[in-house]
Amino acid sequence: MHKEIHQILTERGASDRLEDLAWCGHDLNRPECVLATARGDVYTADWRGGVSHILPDGSQRLYAGPAVDGEALKPNGIALLEDGSFLLAHLGAEKGGVFRLYRDGRLEPFLRAVDGCDLPPSNFVVQDAAGRTWITVSTRLSPRALGYRKGCNDGFVVLVDKQGARIVADGLGYTNECAVDPSGQWLYVNETFARELSRFAIRADSSLGAKEVVTRFDAGVFPDGLAFDTNGHAWVVSIVSNRLIRVAPDGAQTLWLEDADAEHLAWVEAAYQADEMGRPHLDGAKSRCLKNISSLAFGGPDLKTAYLGCLLGDKLATLPMPVAGHPPFHWNF
């Protein structure tokens, strides 16, 4: 089976697979994070103040909440809960936090502060089978673009469980999506501007062991989204270069998809190396069709369809995958 998958992975070029793309949804607003379920529902973060729901028949609904701290709710990462409500990581201008949004528009604070400090603009939230909630904050710097640096090291991970909320990993290079691996023994974390996929052993008390670097990424890769397949490989989504990379447990990388303009990518890379990267380098990505992909959800009846969230588009790209995804915690919700 592994030989067969390797052959599929390498028999075509990454840019050739753009021909396999299809599209899902319409009129979305910054669908950065995407979730899929066994019923065929697809959910995305939406900067109209909540979550867009794409139903199996293609129709759409928007679940929107009220303003927070005087500004519209700006969900970045989202998590689906068993009762159909959502946790949203709020990427506010100055303040963040995680909120619970119900489908009737009710909004409740889930976590606004940790270890005595208000949460800065918050990136991602996910729950696991052990009843824990993991939250990432990319940087404490304001504006956040000051963290688009090789030396950025003030991102952190928050754990919320029966013992309360606490920071369990700190000093990270722009913390982005995180995920508990299929074994349940490791928390994997993308560090976007350190260009690393890292992991931490999850101890019996849910504290984390020392950071281990799984793999480091080369020029043009800024790891953001993260999901696992049934073989325990991580699939990493890169903003700017619109790359989808499969990472083996030993850190070996295979490029599966790419949609990047070489000249634009060189411009971004030069700014990154000179510690001058800013919003224009993320907001003006040039490509054939992908709009700065940022997230990946395995879906479809066999978990072999990828749904790709993005920063700049108003719909989701979908792509057939060579291997099934590991069912996420919310798969049967």
BELWOKA-V711167 format. One record per pair of residues at least 24 apart in sequence whose C-alpha atoms are under 10 Angstrom apart, sorted by the first residue. I is the first residue (numbers start at 1). J is the second residue. If there is no record, write none. Layout:
# BELWOKA-V711167
i:j
I:J
I:J
This chain:
# BELWOKA-V711167
i:j
1:231
1:323
2:231
2:323
4:322
5:321
5:322
5:323
6:254
6:322
7:322
8:256
8:321
8:322
8:323
9:246
9:254
9:255
9:256
9:257
9:321
9:322
9:323
10:254
10:255
10:256
12:256
12:257
13:255
13:256
13:257
13:258
14:243
14:244
14:245
14:254
14:255
14:256
14:257
14:258
14:259
15:243
15:255
15:256
15:257
15:258
15:259
15:260
15:288
16:256
16:257
16:258
16:259
17:256
17:257
17:258
17:259
17:319
17:320
18:257
18:258
18:259
18:288
18:289
18:290
18:317
18:319
19:319
20:317
20:318
20:319
20:320
21:289
21:290
21:306
21:307
21:316
21:317
21:318
21:319
21:320
22:307
22:316
22:317
22:318
22:319
22:320
23:307
23:308
23:315
23:316
23:317
23:318
23:319
24:54
24:58
24:307
24:308
24:314
24:315
24:316
24:317
24:318
25:52
25:53
25:54
25:55
25:58
25:59
25:60
25:314
25:315
25:316
25:317
26:52
26:54
26:58
26:59
26:60
26:313
26:314
26:315
26:316
27:52
27:60
27:313
27:314
27:315
28:52
28:53
28:60
28:62
28:312
28:313
28:314
28:315
28:316
29:310
29:311
29:312
29:313
29:314
29:315
30:74
30:75
30:76
30:291
30:309
30:310
30:311
30:312
30:313
30:314
30:315
31:75
31:76
31:77
31:293
31:294
31:295
31:308
31:309
31:310
31:311
31:312
31:313
31:314
31:315
31:316
32:75
32:76
32:77
32:78
32:224
32:225
32:292
32:293
32:294
32:295
32:296
32:308
32:309
32:310
32:311
32:312
32:313
32:316
33:75
33:76
33:77
33:78
33:79
33:124
33:177
33:225
33:293
33:294
33:295
33:296
33:297
33:307
33:308
33:309
33:310
33:311
34:76
34:77
34:78
34:79
34:225
34:294
34:295
34:296
34:297
34:298
34:307
34:308
34:309
34:310
34:316
35:77
35:78
35:79
35:80
35:295
35:296
35:297
35:298
35:299
35:307
35:308
35:309
35:328
35:330
35:331
36:80
36:296
36:297
36:298
36:299
36:300
36:303
36:305
36:306
36:307
36:327
36:328
36:330
36:331
36:332
36:333
37:80
37:297
37:298
37:299
37:300
37:301
37:303
37:327
37:328
37:329
37:330
37:331
37:332
37:333
38:299
38:300
38:301
38:302
38:303
38:327
38:328
38:330
38:331
38:332
38:333
39:299
39:300
39:301
39:331
39:332
39:333
40:299
40:300
40:301
40:331
41:299
41:300
41:331
41:333
42:297
42:299
42:300
42:307
42:316
43:78
43:79
43:80
43:86
43:297
43:309
44:75
44:76
44:77
44:78
44:79
44:295
44:308
44:309
44:310
44:315
44:316
45:74
45:75
45:76
45:77
45:78
45:79
45:88
45:89
45:309
45:310
46:73
46:74
46:75
46:76
46:77
46:78
46:314
47:72
47:73
47:74
47:75
47:76
47:91
48:72
48:73
48:74
48:75
49:73
49:74
49:75
49:90
49:101
49:105
50:74
50:75
50:76
50:78
50:86
50:87
50:88
50:90
50:101
50:102
50:103
50:105
50:107
51:75
51:78
51:85
51:86
51:87
51:88
51:101
51:102
51:103
61:103
62:103
62:105
63:101
63:102
63:103
63:104
63:105
63:106
64:101
64:102
64:103
64:104
64:105
64:106
64:107
65:99
65:100
65:101
65:102
65:103
65:104
65:105
65:106
65:107
65:108
66:101
66:105
66:106
66:107
67:107
68:92
68:95
68:96
68:99
68:107
68:109
69:93
69:94
69:95
69:96
73:99
73:107
74:121
74:122
75:99
75:122
75:123
75:124
76:121
76:122
76:123
76:124
76:125
76:311
77:122
77:123
77:124
77:125
77:126
77:135
77:136
77:176
77:177
77:225
77:295
78:123
78:124
78:125
78:126
78:127
79:124
79:125
79:126
79:127
79:133
79:329
79:330
80:125
80:126
80:127
80:329
80:330
80:331
80:333
81:126
81:127
81:329
81:330
81:333
82:329
82:330
82:331
82:332
82:333
83:333
84:330
84:333
87:124
87:125
87:126
87:127
87:133
88:122
88:123
88:124
88:125
88:126
88:135
89:121
89:122
89:123
89:124
89:125
89:126
89:135
89:136
89:137
90:119
90:120
90:121
90:122
90:123
90:124
90:125
91:120
91:121
91:122
91:123
91:124
91:137
91:144
92:120
92:121
92:122
92:123
93:120
93:121
93:142
93:143
93:144
94:119
94:120
94:121
94:122
94:140
94:141
94:142
94:143
94:144
95:119
95:120
95:121
95:122
95:142
96:120
96:121
96:122
96:123
96:137
97:121
97:122
97:123
97:124
97:125
97:135
97:136
97:137
98:122
98:123
98:124
98:125
98:135
110:160
111:135
111:160
111:165
113:165
113:166
114:158
114:159
114:160
114:164
114:165
114:166
114:167
115:158
115:165
115:166
115:167
116:166
119:158
120:144
122:175
122:176
123:174
123:175
123:176
123:177
124:157
124:175
124:176
124:177
124:178
124:225
125:157
125:158
125:159
125:176
125:177
125:178
125:179
126:177
126:178
126:179
126:180
126:328
126:329
126:330
127:159
127:160
127:161
127:179
127:180
127:328
127:329
127:330
128:179
128:180
128:181
128:184
128:328
128:329
128:330
129:180
129:184
129:328
129:329
129:330
130:161
130:184
130:206
130:329
131:160
131:161
131:162
131:329
132:159
132:160
132:161
132:162
132:206
133:158
133:159
133:160
133:161
133:165
134:158
134:159
134:160
134:161
134:165
134:167
134:168
134:177
134:178
134:179
134:180
134:187
135:159
135:160
135:165
135:167
135:175
135:176
135:177
135:178
136:167
136:169
136:170
136:174
136:175
136:176
136:177
136:178
136:189
137:170
137:172
137:174
137:175
137:176
137:177
138:172
138:173
138:174
138:175
138:176
138:177
138:191
138:192
138:193
139:171
139:172
139:173
139:174
139:175
139:176
140:174
144:174
144:278
144:279
145:276
145:277
145:278
145:279
145:280
145:282
146:275
146:276
146:277
146:278
146:279
147:173
147:174
147:192
147:193
147:275
147:277
147:278
148:173
148:174
148:192
148:193
148:194
148:271
148:272
148:275
148:276
148:277
148:278
148:279
148:281
149:173
149:174
149:192
149:193
149:194
149:271
149:272
149:273
149:274
149:275
149:276
149:277
149:278
150:174
150:192
150:193
150:194
150:195
150:272
150:273
150:274
150:275
150:277
151:193
151:194
151:275
152:191
152:192
152:193
152:194
153:191
153:193
153:194
155:191
156:191
157:189
159:206
159:207
159:208
160:206
161:206
163:205
163:206
166:207
167:207
168:200
168:206
168:207
168:208
168:209
169:200
169:207
169:208
169:209
169:210
169:211
170:211
172:196
172:198
172:211
174:223
174:224
175:223
175:224
176:223
176:224
176:225
176:226
176:294
177:223
177:224
177:225
177:226
177:227
177:236
177:237
177:294
177:295
178:224
178:225
178:226
178:227
179:225
179:226
179:227
179:228
179:234
179:328
180:227
180:228
180:328
180:329
181:227
181:228
181:229
181:232
181:233
181:234
181:326
181:328
182:227
182:228
182:229
182:230
182:231
182:232
182:233
182:326
182:327
182:328
183:232
187:211
188:212
188:213
188:214
188:226
188:227
188:234
189:213
189:214
189:223
189:224
189:225
189:226
190:222
190:223
190:224
190:225
190:226
190:236
190:237
191:216
191:222
191:223
191:224
192:217
192:221
192:222
192:223
192:224
192:225
192:238
192:239
193:221
193:222
193:223
193:224
193:272
194:222
194:223
195:219
195:220
195:221
195:222
195:223
195:224
195:238
196:221
196:222
196:223
197:223
197:224
197:226
197:234
197:236
197:247
197:251
213:251
214:247
214:248
214:249
214:250
214:251
214:252
215:247
215:248
215:249
215:250
215:251
215:252
215:253
216:251
216:252
216:253
217:245
217:253
219:265
219:266
219:268
219:269
219:270
219:272
219:273
220:260
220:262
220:265
220:266
220:268
220:269
220:272
221:245
221:265
221:269
222:294
223:294
223:295
224:293
224:294
224:295
224:296
225:293
225:294
225:295
225:296
225:297
225:308
225:309
225:310
226:294
226:295
226:296
226:297
227:295
227:296
227:297
227:298
227:325
227:326
227:327
227:328
228:296
228:297
228:298
228:324
228:325
228:326
228:327
228:328
229:298
229:303
229:304
229:321
229:322
229:323
229:324
229:325
229:326
229:327
229:328
230:303
230:323
230:324
230:325
230:326
230:327
231:323
231:324
231:325
231:326
232:325
232:326
233:323
233:325
233:326
234:325
234:326
235:295
235:296
235:297
235:325
236:294
236:295
236:296
237:292
237:293
237:294
237:295
237:296
237:308
237:309
237:310
238:292
238:293
238:294
238:295
239:282
239:285
239:291
239:292
239:293
239:294
239:295
239:310
239:311
240:264
240:265
240:268
240:269
240:281
240:282
240:283
240:284
240:285
240:286
240:287
240:290
240:291
240:292
240:293
240:294
240:311
241:265
241:268
241:282
241:285
241:286
241:287
241:290
241:291
241:292
241:293
242:285
242:286
242:287
242:289
242:290
242:291
242:292
242:293
242:294
242:310
243:290
243:292
243:293
243:294
244:293
244:294
244:295
244:296
244:308
256:321
256:322
257:319
258:287
258:288
258:290
259:286
259:287
259:288
259:289
259:290
259:291
259:292
259:293
260:285
260:286
260:287
260:288
260:289
260:290
260:291
260:292
261:285
261:286
261:287
261:288
262:286
262:287
282:311
282:312
283:311
283:312
284:312
285:311
285:312
289:313
289:317
290:315
290:316
290:317
291:315
291:316
291:317
293:317
297:325
297:326
297:327
297:328
298:323
298:324
298:325
298:326
298:327
298:328
298:331
299:324
299:325
299:326
299:327
299:328
299:331
300:324
300:325
302:327
303:327
303:331
